[in-house]
């Protein structure tokens, strides 16, 4: 993608004090960038080592290009749907080359935020190349120099996982790394994987005009989310023309003159012009020399960290996708800030994973956080609201959504799943409620604008409060209060006098 391999000049790698860098950051993605800027802002000497160009997956192959592609796909589908709203269209044509040009343009617009120049302005220095630990306090660079550090941060991220399917290597399968290099819209696209990436790209390419088939080994899409969300999303993708095979795995792949053929666990043969693999991601830790540094890894290769993001070497920290924590850009950013603060300032901030938001940017979006609805935690209550009850969804003609709140025994918000347009934004209010340990009554007592999608949060909270008021104890109190007020006003009316206002 444009700019990712643009040459840039390394800074001198000799530490300013001639002894050691305060912080050496391995990796220039979100976690590394935030950590480098944070530490440099504290006055620390910082060297970031990056193989290609800062920005990481989010800028070059993840969040930015995928959401730009999704925006184009949504525009195409909105035009097709226009007659439903009384708007006549003469036909929809997709210029795929123009779509991909816009993807590159948006990347170029955001790129300066993560550029080497911006990092240097923050006070950090950069070295282009790879790095490998030479010991518990030193790093060997691919340029030949070995440098010392007082602290180091592993922020090398993760990349697409390619499963060991026979013949997969020979078909030149696409991943989320290189799908952006397509110059022509695939006539037939086979997507392997029904998680966030697979669903987002399957729907986007279907809306742009590809004939899309999606294969998922689990019995439902989005297997890590509430099954309700998977069912609603499956209906949406099917409505967009995606052919979905659930509970199915691919056992073999081959390429012939007519394209790509894959054989499934059911014995069926599926054919496509392009195969996109989106079955997970693996951490980039295989060539870091962690053994030399005394840094332990898990079986999949994630760096073992404690609650403060410190590794088994107390001088080395890790942040972002390499940790095994949820692989999101917002997690990586928070990680980078926290690890840099702990390392440079000596504070003891801890990672809080209880309110990590997850958003899949399909239409409808799937947004969730916290305790799942099927948790065996005692005292939980689950409250649902179908979006047929949300007037704004009715006016928009988009009622195929649902909000599910998970409340603890004190009716505090501890989790939620929202399936809706802009569900990620709706989740924000619930995240604040969970962080603040607010109850359903606090949400119900907050005035929400009408008509808005915020009703999807407000109405379940109101329903919870009303149900509480119907409980025997609360019901007895409210009846007594209402009766007392009735008697009070009757007495006031008898003694009010002719033409006067009631007393008391």
C-alpha positions in Angstrom: 0.0 0.0 0.0 1.2 3.5 -0.7 3.9 4.8 1.5 4.4 1.6 3.5 7.8 1.0 2.0 8.8 4.6 1.3 12.5 5.0 2.2 13.3 6.9 5.3 16.6 7.6 7.0 17.6 6.1 10.3 18.8 8.3 13.2 22.2 7.6 14.9 21.7 4.6 17.3 24.3 5.7 19.9 22.5 6.6 23.1 22.7 10.3 24.0 24.5 9.5 27.2 26.8 7.1 25.4 25.7 4.2 27.7 22.2 3.0 27.2 18.8 4.2 25.9 16.1 4.8 28.5 13.7 2.9 26.3 14.2 0.9 23.1 10.9 0.1 21.4 10.8 -2.9 19.0 8.0 -2.2 16.5 6.4 0.9 15.1 2.7 0.0 15.2 0.1 1.6 17.5 1.6 0.2 20.7 5.1 1.2 19.8 4.2 4.7 18.6 2.2 5.6 21.7 4.9 4.2 24.0 7.7 6.1 22.2 5.8 9.4 22.2 4.7 8.9 25.9 8.3 8.1 27.1 9.8 10.9 25.0 7.3 13.3 26.5 8.6 12.3 30.0 12.1 13.4 28.9 13.4 9.9 28.3 15.8 8.9 25.6 13.8 6.7 23.2 14.9 4.7 20.1 12.2 2.9 18.0 13.3 0.1 15.7 10.9 -0.5 12.8 11.4 -2.8 9.8 9.3 -0.9 7.2 7.5 2.3 8.2 5.7 3.4 11.4 1.9 3.0 11.4 1.6 -0.8 11.8 -1.3 -2.9 10.6 -4.0 -0.4 11.7 -2.8 2.2 9.2 -1.6 0.1 6.3 -3.6 -3.2 6.3 -6.2 -3.1 9.1 -8.5 -0.5 10.5 -8.0 2.4 8.0 -8.2 0.5 4.7 -10.9 -1.9 5.8 -13.2 0.8 7.1 -12.6 2.9 4.0 -13.6 -0.1 1.8 -16.6 -0.8 4.0 -17.7 2.9 3.5 -17.6 2.4 -0.3 -19.5 -0.9 0.0 -22.1 0.8 2.2 -22.6 3.6 -0.3 -23.2 1.1 -3.1 -25.7 -0.9 -1.0 -27.5 2.3 0.1 -27.9 3.3 -3.5 -29.4 -0.1 -4.3 -31.8 0.3 -1.3 -32.8 3.8 -2.3 -36.1 2.8 -3.9 -37.3 1.5 -0.5 -37.2 5.1 0.7 -39.0 6.5 -2.4 -35.8 7.5 -4.1 -35.5 6.2 -7.7 -32.0 5.3 -8.9 -31.1 4.5 -12.5 -28.7 1.7 -11.5 -25.6 1.2 -9.4 -22.1 0.7 -10.9 -19.0 0.1 -8.9 -15.6 1.4 -10.1 -13.3 -0.9 -8.1 -10.2 0.9 -9.2 -11.6 4.1 -7.9 -12.6 2.4 -4.7 -9.1 1.2 -4.1 -7.7 4.6 -5.1 -9.9 6.1 -2.3 -8.5 3.5 0.1 -5.0 4.7 -0.7 -6.0 8.3 -0.5 -7.5 7.9 3.0 -4.3 6.1 4.2 -2.3 9.0 2.8 -4.5 11.5 4.7 -4.0 9.7 8.1 -0.4 8.6 7.5 1.3 11.9 8.7 0.1 11.3 12.3 2.3 8.2 12.5 5.1 9.4 10.2 8.8 9.3 11.2 8.8 13.1 11.1 6.0 13.3 13.7 7.7 10.7 15.9 10.9 12.7 15.8 9.0 15.9 16.7 7.9 14.1 19.9 11.6 13.6 20.8 12.0 9.9 19.8 14.6 8.6 17.5 14.1 5.9 14.8 16.2 3.1 13.4 15.1 1.2 10.3 15.8 -2.6 10.4 15.2 -5.6 12.6 16.3 -6.1 16.2 17.2 -9.2 18.2 17.9 -9.4 21.9 21.6 -10.0 22.5 21.2 -10.3 26.3 19.0 -9.1 29.1 20.0 -5.5 28.7 21.1 -5.2 25.0 19.7 -5.4 21.5 21.6 -6.3 18.3 20.4 -4.4 15.2 20.4 -5.8 11.7 22.7 -2.9 10.7 25.4 -4.5 12.9 25.3 -2.3 16.0 24.6 -3.6 19.5 22.9 -1.1 21.8 22.2 -1.1 25.5 18.9 -0.2 27.2 17.6 0.5 30.6 14.1 -0.6 29.5 12.8 -2.3 26.3 9.3 -2.7 25.0 8.3 -5.5 22.7 5.6 -4.2 20.4 6.1 -6.2 17.2 2.5 -7.0 16.7 0.9 -10.0 14.9 0.1 -11.1 11.4 -2.4 -13.3 9.6 -2.3 -17.0 10.4 -2.2 -19.4 7.4 -3.5 -22.8 8.5 -1.8 -26.0 7.4 -4.3 -26.9 4.6 -2.8 -29.1 1.9 -2.3 -27.2 -1.3 -2.9 -23.8 0.3 0.6 -22.5 -0.5 0.1 -23.2 -4.2 -3.1 -21.2 -4.6 -1.6 -17.8 -3.5 -4.3 -17.1 -1.0 -4.9 -13.5 0.1 -4.9 -12.3 3.7 -5.8 -9.0 5.3 -2.2 -8.0 4.6 -2.3 -8.1 0.8 -6.0 -8.0 -0.2 -5.4 -4.3 -0.6 -3.2 -4.9 -3.6 -6.1 -6.2 -5.7 -6.6 -4.1 -8.8 -9.7 -5.9 -10.1 -12.8 -6.9 -8.2 -12.9 -10.7 -7.9 -15.9 -12.2 -9.7 -15.9 -15.1 -7.2 -14.4 -14.7 -3.7 -14.1 -17.5 -1.2 -13.6 -16.3 2.4 -12.2 -18.7 4.9 -13.1 -17.6 8.5 -16.3 -16.2 10.0 -14.8 -13.9 12.6 -14.6 -10.1 12.5 -12.2 -9.8 9.6 -13.9 -12.5 7.5 -17.4 -11.1 8.0 -16.4 -7.5 7.4 -14.5 -8.3 4.1 -17.1 -10.9 2.9 -19.9 -8.3 3.2 -17.9 -5.5 1.8 -16.9 -7.4 -1.4 -20.4 -8.8 -1.8 -21.8 -5.3 -1.7 -19.2 -4.2 -4.2 -20.3 -6.9 -6.6 -18.4 -10.1 -5.9 -20.0 -13.4 -5.6 -18.9 -14.3 -2.1 -18.9 -17.6 -0.3 -17.9 -17.8 3.4 -16.7 -20.9 5.2 -16.6 -21.1 9.0 -15.8 -24.2 11.1 -17.9 -23.1 14.1 -21.7 -23.6 14.1 -22.3 -19.9 13.9 -20.6 -16.7 12.7 -18.6 -14.6 15.2 -18.1 -17.7 17.5 -16.5 -15.5 20.2 -19.6 -13.3 20.5 -23.1 -13.8 21.8 -24.8 -16.5 19.5 -27.6 -14.0 19.1 -25.2 -11.6 17.4 -24.0 -14.3 15.1 -27.5 -15.2 14.0 -28.5 -11.6 13.3 -25.3 -11.0 11.3 -25.8 -14.2 9.4 -29.2 -13.0 8.2 -27.7 -9.7 7.2 -24.9 -11.3 5.2 -27.3 -13.7 3.5 -29.5 -10.7 2.5 -26.4 -9.2 0.8 -25.9 -12.4 -1.2 -23.1 -14.1 0.8 -23.4 -17.9 0.7 -22.5 -19.2 4.1 -21.2 -22.7 5.1 -21.2 -23.2 8.9 -19.8 -26.1 10.8 -17.5 -26.6 7.8 -13.7 -26.7 7.4 -11.5 -26.7 4.3 -9.5 -29.9 3.9 -7.6 -29.2 0.7 -7.0 -26.4 -1.9 -5.8 -26.4 -5.5 -5.6 -24.0 -8.4 -6.4 -25.0 -12.0 -7.2 -23.1 -15.2 -10.6 -22.2 -14.0 -9.4 -20.7 -10.7 -9.3 -22.1 -7.2 -11.0 -25.2 -5.9 -11.3 -26.1 -2.2 -12.7 -29.3 -0.7 -14.6 -29.0 2.5 -15.1 -31.4 5.4 -18.6 -32.2 4.0 -17.1 -33.4 0.7 -18.3 -30.4 -1.2 -16.1 -28.6 -3.8 -16.2 -24.8 -3.8 -14.8 -22.8 -6.6 -13.6 -19.2 -6.7 -11.2 -16.8 -8.4 -9.6 -15.6 -5.2 -9.3 -17.1 -1.8 -9.1 -14.9 1.3 -7.9 -16.5 4.5 -9.1 -14.8 7.8 -8.8 -17.5 10.5 -6.8 -15.7 13.1 -3.5 -14.0 13.7 -0.1 -15.1 15.2 2.3 -12.9 17.2 5.6 -11.7 15.6 8.0 -13.1 18.2 9.8 -15.9 16.4 13.0 -14.0 15.6 13.4 -11.7 18.6 15.9 -13.9 20.5 13.8 -13.8 23.6 15.7 -16.7 25.1 18.8 -14.4 25.3 16.8 -11.8 27.2 15.1 -14.2 29.6 11.6 -13.4 28.2 9.1 -16.3 28.4 6.5 -17.0 25.7 3.3 -19.0 25.7 2.7 -22.0 23.5 1.3 -19.8 20.6 4.2 -17.4 20.9 2.7 -14.6 22.9 4.9 -12.8 25.4 4.1 -13.6 29.0 3.3 -10.4 30.9 1.9 -9.5 34.3 -0.9 -7.1 35.0 1.6 -4.2 34.5 2.8 -5.5 31.2 6.2 -6.5 32.6 7.7 -9.7 31.1 9.7 -12.3 32.9 12.7 -9.9 32.5 11.9 -7.0 34.8 13.6 -4.6 32.4 11.5 -5.7 29.4 7.9 -4.9 28.8 5.4 -5.9 26.1 2.4 -4.2 24.6 -0.3 -4.8 21.9 -1.0 -8.0 20.0 2.1 -9.8 21.1 0.7 -10.1 24.7 -2.2 -12.3 23.9 -4.6 -9.6 25.2 -7.5 -8.7 22.9 -6.0 -7.7 19.5 -7.4 -4.2 19.0 -5.8 -0.9 18.1 -7.4 0.8 21.1 -5.9 -1.9 23.4 -2.5 -1.5 21.8 -2.7 2.3 22.4 -3.6 1.9 26.0 -0.9 -0.7 26.4 1.7 1.5 25.0 0.9 4.4 27.3 0.7 2.2 30.4 3.9 0.3 29.7 5.9 3.4 29.0 4.6 5.1 32.1 5.4 2.1 34.3 8.9 1.7 32.8 10.0 5.4 32.8 8.2 6.7 35.8 8.2 3.6 38.0 4.5 3.8 38.6 2.5 0.6 39.0 -0.5 1.0 36.6 -2.4 -2.2 35.8 -4.2 -3.3 32.7 -8.0 -3.4 33.1 -9.6 -5.9 30.6 -13.1 -5.8 32.1 -14.3 -3.0 29.8 -12.5 -3.7 26.5 -14.9 -2.8 23.7 -15.1 -5.1 20.6 -16.7 -3.8 17.4 -17.2 -5.6 14.1 -17.9 -3.0 11.4 -20.4 -5.0 9.4 -23.9 -3.7 8.7 -25.3 -4.0 11.3 -22.3 -3.5 13.5 -21.7 -6.0 16.4 -20.4 -4.3 19.5 -19.8 -5.9 22.9 -17.8 -5.9 26.1 -17.6 -7.4 29.5 -19.4 -10.3 31.1 -21.3 -12.5 28.5 -24.9 -13.3 28.8 -24.3 -17.0 29.3 -21.8 -16.5 32.2 -22.3 -18.7 35.2 -21.6 -15.8 37.5 -24.3 -15.8 40.2 -27.0 -13.1 40.3 -26.7 -11.9 36.7 -29.7 -10.6 34.9 -30.0 -10.2 31.1 -32.3 -7.6 29.6 -33.0 -7.6 25.8 -34.6 -5.0 23.5 -35.4 -5.7 19.9 -34.8 -2.7 17.7 -38.3 -2.9 16.4 -39.0 -0.9 19.6 -36.5 1.8 18.7 -38.3 4.5 16.9 -35.2 5.8 15.1 -34.5 2.4 13.8 -38.1 2.3 12.5 -37.8 5.7 10.7 -34.5 4.5 9.2 -36.0 1.2 8.0 -33.3 -0.7 9.8 -34.9 -2.6 12.7 -32.9 -5.9 12.5 -31.0 -5.3 15.6 -31.0 -6.0 19.3 -29.5 -4.6 22.5 -28.6 -7.1 25.4 -27.6 -5.7 28.7 -25.9 -7.9 31.4 -26.5 -6.6 34.9 -25.2 -7.9 38.3 -27.3 -8.6 41.4 -27.2 -4.9 42.2 -28.4 -4.0 38.7 -25.0 -2.6 37.7 -24.0 -2.8 34.1 -21.2 -5.4 33.7 -21.6 -6.4 30.0 -23.5 -5.7 26.8 -23.9 -6.8 23.2 -25.4 -4.4 20.7 -26.3 -5.3 17.1 -27.2 -2.1 15.3 -26.0 0.6 12.9 -23.3 2.6 14.9 -23.4 0.0 17.6 -19.8 0.9 18.5 -20.9 4.4 19.4 -23.9 3.1 21.4 -21.4 1.0 23.4 -19.7 4.1 24.7 -22.4 5.0 27.2 -22.5 1.5 28.5 -18.7 1.4 28.9 -18.8 4.6 31.0 -21.6 3.0 33.1 -19.6 -0.1 33.7 -16.4 1.8 34.6 -18.4 4.0 37.0 -20.2 1.0 38.4 -23.5 2.7 37.5 -26.9 0.9 37.8 -29.7 0.6 35.4 -31.5 3.3 37.3 -28.7 5.8 36.5 -29.1 5.1 32.8 -32.9 5.3 33.1 -32.7 8.6 34.9 -30.5 10.2 32.3 -32.5 12.1 29.6 -31.8 10.8 26.1 -32.6 12.7 22.9 -35.6 11.5 20.9 -35.7 10.0 18.4 -32.3 8.4 18.6 -30.5 5.1 18.7 -29.8 5.8 22.3 -33.3 4.5 23.1 -31.7 1.1 22.5 -29.8 1.6 25.8 -32.4 3.7 27.6 -35.4 1.5 27.2 -33.9 -1.7 28.7 -32.7 0.4 31.6 -36.2 1.8 32.1 -37.7 -1.6 31.9 -35.4 -2.9 34.6 -36.3 0.0 36.9 -40.0 -0.6 36.3 -39.6 -4.3 37.1 -37.8 -3.4 40.3 -40.7 -1.2 41.3 -43.0 -4.2 40.8 -41.1 -6.3 43.4 -43.1 -6.9 46.6 -41.1 -4.6 48.8 -40.9 -1.7 46.4 -44.5 -2.2 45.3 -45.7 -2.0 48.9 -43.8 1.3 49.4 -45.0 2.9 46.2 -48.6 1.9 47.0 -48.3 3.4 50.4 -46.8 6.6 49.1 -49.5 7.0 46.4 -52.2 6.3 49.0 -50.7 8.9 51.4 -50.6 11.5 48.7 -54.2 10.7 47.7 -55.4 11.3 51.3 -53.2 14.4 51.6 -54.7 16.1 48.6 -58.2 15.1 49.5 -57.8 16.7 52.9 -56.3 19.8 51.3 -59.2 20.1 48.9 -61.8 20.0 51.7 -60.0 22.8 53.5 -59.1 24.9 50.6 -61.9 27.4 50.8 -64.1 28.8 48.0 -62.0 29.6 44.9 -58.7 29.2 46.8 -55.8 26.9 46.1 -55.4 23.7 48.2 -53.4 24.2 51.5 -50.6 22.0 52.7 
